[in-house]
Amino acid sequence: MTPDNNTEEFYKKLKVQLSDTSLWPAPYLYKFIVPTDISKIKEIETIFDHTGAVINRKESRTGKYTSVSVNVRMKNPDAVIAKYKEVGMVEGVISL
């Protein structure tokens, strides 16, 4: 997956916002929506292995999608963005 200009602009703006609004290291809450497929959910969880993350899952009413929330202490805005990019490589994931 190659990042397009809109994606790179989004990450630049996010970095500025994160730098301006938090003192780092700081807790950060990631939220993802993924088709309910245990292998995709496990892929996301593996990305946050050994980070001390607290991960919660909630299936949609129909069971078609699963919300994955990851609460983790991150070192800086660059580390936050790096994780978004890693998770973005998982097929079908929507980052909120």
Buried (B, 14 or more C-beta within 10 A) or exposed (E): EEEEEEBEEBBEEBBEEBEEEBEBEBEBEBEBBBBBBEEBBEBBBEBBEEBEBEBEBEEEEEEEBBBBBBBBEBEBBEBBBBBBEBBBEBEEBEEE
